[in-house]
């Protein structure tokens, strides 16, 4: 089952969790959540087992949270332990 976390709940966890930015590399290189890895959406959809381990927990975000929600729903059905970051990067920027 997929779960969701708000940015205020996420902030204290940063540095101790696997955060994945699914935006394109240009957006990621422009700015991203501290410690986040960039793995673009299409790479994860097409070959999740290349990038993810079913024994680990991953927190995903996109720009506004809609694409990451869709991805998390998909990965959850495949058996991955995933959490969608509600509101995406835009919410993170507003909280900072």
N, CA and C atoms as a LAMMPS dump frame, in Angstrom:
ITEM: TIMESTEP
0
ITEM: NUMBER OF ATOMS
288
ITEM: BOX BOUNDS ff ff ff
-5.0000000000000000e+02 5.0000000000000000e+02
-5.0000000000000000e+02 5.0000000000000000e+02
-5.0000000000000000e+02 5.0000000000000000e+02
ITEM: ATOMS id mol type element x y z
1 1 1 N 0.83 -1.192 0
2 1 2 C 0 0 0
3 1 3 C 0.876 1.258 0
4 2 1 N 0.499 2.181 -0.822
5 2 2 C 1.232 3.438 -0.925
6 2 3 C 0.826 4.368 0.213
7 3 1 N 1.791 5.105 0.731
8 3 2 C 1.444 6.11 1.731
9 3 3 C 1.926 7.477 1.272
10 4 1 N 1.5 8.493 1.984
11 4 2 C 1.843 9.874 1.64
12 4 3 C 2.371 10.566 2.884
13 5 1 N 3.305 11.484 2.684
14 5 2 C 3.849 12.266 3.791
15 5 3 C 3.797 13.745 3.397
16 6 1 N 3.527 14.592 4.363
17 6 2 C 3.547 16.035 4.101
18 6 3 C 4.978 16.536 4.254
19 7 1 N 5.255 17.673 3.667
20 7 2 C 6.601 18.243 3.743
21 7 3 C 7.007 18.554 5.192
22 8 1 N 6.118 19.152 6.021
23 8 2 C 6.532 19.394 7.41
24 8 3 C 6.923 18.11 8.158
25 9 1 N 6.259 16.999 7.85
26 9 2 C 6.615 15.713 8.468
27 9 3 C 7.889 15.139 7.876
28 10 1 N 8.162 15.465 6.632
29 10 2 C 9.347 14.966 5.94
30 10 3 C 10.627 15.65 6.422
31 11 1 N 10.576 16.947 6.638
32 11 2 C 11.781 17.739 6.925
33 11 3 C 12.655 17.157 8.043
34 12 1 N 12.093 16.711 9.174
35 12 2 C 12.975 16.142 10.209
36 12 3 C 13.638 14.817 9.805
37 13 1 N 13.104 14.158 8.777
38 13 2 C 13.649 12.865 8.34
39 13 3 C 14.778 13.004 7.324
40 14 1 N 14.875 14.182 6.702
41 14 2 C 15.864 14.389 5.634
42 14 3 C 17.269 14.089 6.162
43 15 1 N 17.994 13.31 5.374
44 15 2 C 19.342 12.901 5.758
45 15 3 C 19.372 11.467 6.255
46 16 1 N 18.186 10.93 6.615
47 16 2 C 18.105 9.562 7.137
48 16 3 C 17.202 8.658 6.309
49 17 1 N 16.733 9.144 5.17
50 17 2 C 15.819 8.367 4.332
51 17 3 C 16.249 8.454 2.866
52 18 1 N 15.693 7.548 2.047
53 18 2 C 15.953 7.548 0.606
54 18 3 C 14.933 8.446 -0.085
55 19 1 N 15.368 9.626 -0.526
56 19 2 C 14.486 10.539 -1.244
57 19 3 C 14.879 10.521 -2.714
58 20 1 N 13.868 10.382 -3.571
59 20 2 C 14.126 10.325 -5.008
60 20 3 C 13.322 11.404 -5.72
61 21 1 N 14.042 12.229 -6.467
62 21 2 C 13.469 13.295 -7.287
63 21 3 C 13.241 12.694 -8.668
64 22 1 N 11.983 12.639 -9.111
65 22 2 C 11.682 11.998 -10.401
66 22 3 C 11.56 13.009 -11.54
67 23 1 N 11.901 14.263 -11.273
68 23 2 C 11.856 15.283 -12.323
69 23 3 C 13.034 15.093 -13.285
70 24 1 N 13.034 15.838 -14.365
71 24 2 C 14.156 15.711 -15.307
72 24 3 C 15.428 16.278 -14.683
73 25 1 N 16.562 15.928 -15.261
74 25 2 C 17.848 16.304 -14.674
75 25 3 C 18.056 17.818 -14.649
76 26 1 N 17.481 18.539 -15.604
77 26 2 C 17.614 19.984 -15.609
78 26 3 C 16.925 20.593 -14.374
79 27 1 N 15.726 20.133 -14.063
80 27 2 C 15.011 20.618 -12.871
81 27 3 C 15.775 20.24 -11.606
82 28 1 N 16.251 19.003 -11.572
83 28 2 C 17.011 18.535 -10.401
84 28 3 C 18.267 19.38 -10.202
85 29 1 N 19.008 19.615 -11.279
86 29 2 C 20.254 20.381 -11.186
87 29 3 C 20.009 21.841 -10.816
88 30 1 N 18.825 22.338 -11.151
89 30 2 C 18.437 23.699 -10.784
90 30 3 C 18.303 23.828 -9.269
91 31 1 N 17.655 22.845 -8.661
92 31 2 C 17.495 22.79 -7.213
93 31 3 C 16.708 21.548 -6.839
94 32 1 N 16.945 21.038 -5.661
95 32 2 C 16.276 19.816 -5.21
96 32 3 C 16.329 19.728 -3.689
97 33 1 N 15.589 18.764 -3.156
98 33 2 C 15.611 18.525 -1.714
99 33 3 C 16.987 17.969 -1.353
100 34 1 N 17.565 18.482 -0.286
101 34 2 C 18.894 18.057 0.164
102 34 3 C 18.948 16.529 0.293
103 35 1 N 19.97 15.93 -0.303
104 35 2 C 20.167 14.492 -0.194
105 35 3 C 19.363 13.648 -1.173
106 36 1 N 18.516 14.283 -1.972
107 36 2 C 17.702 13.523 -2.93
108 36 3 C 18.551 13.045 -4.103
109 37 1 N 18.232 11.838 -4.574
110 37 2 C 18.851 11.308 -5.789
111 37 3 C 17.906 11.615 -6.936
112 38 1 N 18.454 11.812 -8.122
113 38 2 C 17.622 12.053 -9.299
114 38 3 C 17.537 10.79 -10.139
115 39 1 N 16.324 10.219 -10.19
116 39 2 C 16.04 9.099 -11.088
117 39 3 C 14.746 9.483 -11.797
118 40 1 N 14.833 9.77 -13.067
119 40 2 C 13.679 10.275 -13.794
120 40 3 C 12.536 9.264 -13.845
121 41 1 N 11.345 9.804 -13.881
122 41 2 C 10.09 9.035 -13.881
123 41 3 C 10.102 7.88 -14.881
124 42 1 N 10.452 8.159 -16.135
125 42 2 C 10.381 7.114 -17.158
126 42 3 C 11.334 5.955 -16.868
127 43 1 N 12.49 6.245 -16.3
128 43 2 C 13.436 5.177 -15.958
129 43 3 C 12.832 4.246 -14.901
130 44 1 N 12.163 4.836 -13.922
131 44 2 C 11.559 4.038 -12.848
132 44 3 C 10.363 3.23 -13.334
133 45 1 N 9.578 3.797 -14.227
134 45 2 C 8.414 3.083 -14.76
135 45 3 C 8.864 1.91 -15.623
136 46 1 N 9.88 2.143 -16.441
137 46 2 C 10.322 1.116 -17.388
138 46 3 C 11.162 0.015 -16.771
139 47 1 N 11.895 0.299 -15.698
140 47 2 C 12.78 -0.709 -15.128
141 47 3 C 13.024 -0.461 -13.631
142 48 1 N 11.971 -0.545 -12.793
143 48 2 C 12.141 -0.212 -11.377
144 48 3 C 13.178 -1.068 -10.658
145 49 1 N 13.291 -2.331 -11.024
146 49 2 C 14.215 -3.219 -10.302
147 49 3 C 15.678 -2.84 -10.519
148 50 1 N 15.968 -2.065 -11.548
149 50 2 C 17.334 -1.598 -11.796
150 50 3 C 17.74 -0.538 -10.768
151 51 1 N 16.756 0.197 -10.248
152 51 2 C 17.039 1.341 -9.376
153 51 3 C 16.596 1.161 -7.931
154 52 1 N 15.646 0.263 -7.704
155 52 2 C 15.045 0.14 -6.374
156 52 3 C 15.182 -1.268 -5.81
157 53 1 N 15.199 -1.351 -4.49
158 53 2 C 15.273 -2.612 -3.769
159 53 3 C 13.975 -2.756 -2.975
160 54 1 N 13.298 -3.876 -3.111
161 54 2 C 12.02 -4.062 -2.424
162 54 3 C 12.156 -4.111 -0.902
163 55 1 N 13.38 -4.237 -0.389
164 55 2 C 13.596 -4.271 1.062
165 55 3 C 13.849 -2.886 1.659
166 56 1 N 13.855 -1.861 0.823
167 56 2 C 14.097 -0.496 1.31
168 56 3 C 12.862 0.354 1.102
169 57 1 N 12.811 1.474 1.822
170 57 2 C 11.697 2.418 1.716
171 57 3 C 12.175 3.651 0.968
172 58 1 N 11.344 4.136 0.044
173 58 2 C 11.699 5.276 -0.791
174 58 3 C 10.626 6.356 -0.728
175 59 1 N 11.073 7.601 -0.701
176 59 2 C 10.2 8.769 -0.693
177 59 3 C 10.377 9.479 -2.037
178 60 1 N 9.281 9.663 -2.762
179 60 2 C 9.345 10.227 -4.107
180 60 3 C 8.68 11.589 -4.181
181 61 1 N 9.271 12.459 -5.013
182 61 2 C 8.604 13.723 -5.308
183 61 3 C 8.85 14.142 -6.746
184 62 1 N 7.911 14.958 -7.228
185 62 2 C 8.022 15.595 -8.533
186 62 3 C 7.838 17.09 -8.29
187 63 1 N 7.287 17.805 -9.227
188 63 2 C 7.123 19.249 -9.042
189 63 3 C 5.984 19.573 -8.079
190 64 1 N 4.788 18.999 -8.335
191 64 2 C 3.626 19.315 -7.508
192 64 3 C 3.033 18.112 -6.78
193 65 1 N 3.553 16.932 -7.014
194 65 2 C 3.089 15.745 -6.295
195 65 3 C 2.144 14.833 -7.057
196 66 1 N 1.718 15.238 -8.246
197 66 2 C 0.768 14.405 -8.994
198 66 3 C 1.454 13.235 -9.709
199 67 1 N 2.56 13.513 -10.366
200 67 2 C 3.276 12.447 -11.083
201 67 3 C 3.885 11.465 -10.09
202 68 1 N 4.424 11.964 -8.989
203 68 2 C 5.001 11.06 -7.984
204 68 3 C 3.899 10.208 -7.335
205 69 1 N 2.707 10.759 -7.193
206 69 2 C 1.583 9.979 -6.65
207 69 3 C 1.257 8.824 -7.586
208 70 1 N 1.201 9.116 -8.876
209 70 2 C 0.924 8.085 -9.883
210 70 3 C 2.022 7.017 -9.859
211 71 1 N 3.282 7.46 -9.791
212 71 2 C 4.406 6.518 -9.754
213 71 3 C 4.349 5.651 -8.492
214 72 1 N 4.095 6.267 -7.356
215 72 2 C 4.043 5.518 -6.095
216 72 3 C 2.925 4.477 -6.112
217 73 1 N 1.806 4.839 -6.683
218 73 2 C 0.696 3.892 -6.798
219 73 3 C 1.12 2.676 -7.635
220 74 1 N 1.79 2.935 -8.735
221 74 2 C 2.277 1.875 -9.623
222 74 3 C 3.32 0.996 -8.919
223 75 1 N 4.324 1.622 -8.309
224 75 2 C 5.394 0.867 -7.651
225 75 3 C 4.873 0.071 -6.46
226 76 1 N 3.911 0.629 -5.769
227 76 2 C 3.297 -0.057 -4.634
228 76 3 C 2.633 -1.369 -5.088
229 77 1 N 1.964 -1.314 -6.222
230 77 2 C 1.329 -2.529 -6.765
231 77 3 C 2.362 -3.58 -7.14
232 78 1 N 3.591 -3.14 -7.441
233 78 2 C 4.675 -4.079 -7.776
234 78 3 C 5.388 -4.614 -6.533
235 79 1 N 5.005 -4.114 -5.357
236 79 2 C 5.589 -4.611 -4.118
237 79 3 C 6.671 -3.754 -3.501
238 80 1 N 6.848 -2.529 -4.005
239 80 2 C 7.857 -1.632 -3.437
240 80 3 C 7.265 -0.845 -2.27
241 81 1 N 8.118 -0.52 -1.3
242 81 2 C 7.727 0.259 -0.129
243 81 3 C 7.974 1.732 -0.454
244 82 1 N 6.905 2.431 -0.85
245 82 2 C 7.049 3.793 -1.368
246 82 3 C 6.148 4.783 -0.638
247 83 1 N 6.633 6.02 -0.582
248 83 2 C 5.889 7.104 0.056
249 83 3 C 5.911 8.303 -0.894
250 84 1 N 4.742 8.854 -1.144
251 84 2 C 4.646 10.052 -1.973
252 84 3 C 4.78 11.288 -1.09
253 85 1 N 5.585 12.241 -1.528
254 85 2 C 5.729 13.501 -0.808
255 85 3 C 4.662 14.46 -1.353
256 86 1 N 3.644 14.701 -0.547
257 86 2 C 2.496 15.507 -0.966
258 86 3 C 2.923 16.921 -1.34
259 87 1 N 2.441 17.385 -2.469
260 87 2 C 2.744 18.748 -2.905
261 87 3 C 4.056 18.889 -3.646
262 88 1 N 4.88 17.848 -3.63
263 88 2 C 6.124 17.842 -4.376
264 88 3 C 7.119 18.923 -3.987
265 89 1 N 7.986 19.238 -4.919
266 89 2 C 9.057 20.196 -4.657
267 89 3 C 8.507 21.585 -4.337
268 90 1 N 7.398 21.955 -4.964
269 90 2 C 6.813 23.273 -4.691
270 90 3 C 6.444 23.423 -3.213
271 91 1 N 5.908 22.386 -2.602
272 91 2 C 5.575 22.433 -1.172
273 91 3 C 6.833 22.552 -0.332
274 92 1 N 7.882 21.849 -0.732
275 92 2 C 9.154 21.917 -0.014
276 92 3 C 9.69 23.344 -0.02
277 93 1 N 9.648 23.998 -1.167
278 93 2 C 10.143 25.375 -1.291
279 93 3 C 9.337 26.304 -0.382
280 94 1 N 8.042 26.109 -0.326
281 94 2 C 7.186 26.962 0.517
282 94 3 C 7.461 26.764 1.999
283 95 1 N 7.872 25.561 2.388
284 95 2 C 8.132 25.245 3.81
285 95 3 C 9.481 25.747 4.29
286 96 1 N 10.434 25.875 3.388
287 96 2 C 11.801 26.234 3.771
288 96 3 C 11.921 27.577 4.417
